[in-house]
């Protein structure tokens, strides 16, 4: 598969990331830094419920490889903790593609690299502490975050 030119590179979670789309929210890389992870648009295989590696209609996994198909947004293949190949669905804005690449995609990369990845938000406390609120998608973490911050601001 031909490689596409790198449009941007940045650092997050201690990883140097090269991408074919801009990454304005990431810290800039030091010149000459080699990428740990490459994100590029390309072909992503499809699957159905008969596929032995299908976990759900939207998730497929086998050793060192994970596929997501986010309905109406994009499909992506994450491999070896080093590569994300994605295929956006028609009409999806680049900022939405970037959101899924840097969220679900980098989360999968971190897991493949042996990191513990939590679906959570955190509230910084005075000093070096933090409160972490864990929960499944839709459990209300983001809704309760401002309330928790307001309640804890007096601590």
Buried (B, 14 or more C-beta within 10 A) or exposed (E): EEEBEBEBBBBBBEBBBBBBBEBEEBEEBEEEEEBBBBBBBBEBEEBEEEBEEBEEEEBBBEEEBBBBBBEEBBBBBBBEBBBBBBBBBEEBEEEBBBBBBBEBBBBBBBBBBEEEBEEEBEBEEEEEEEBEBEBEEEEEBEEBBEEBEEEEEEE
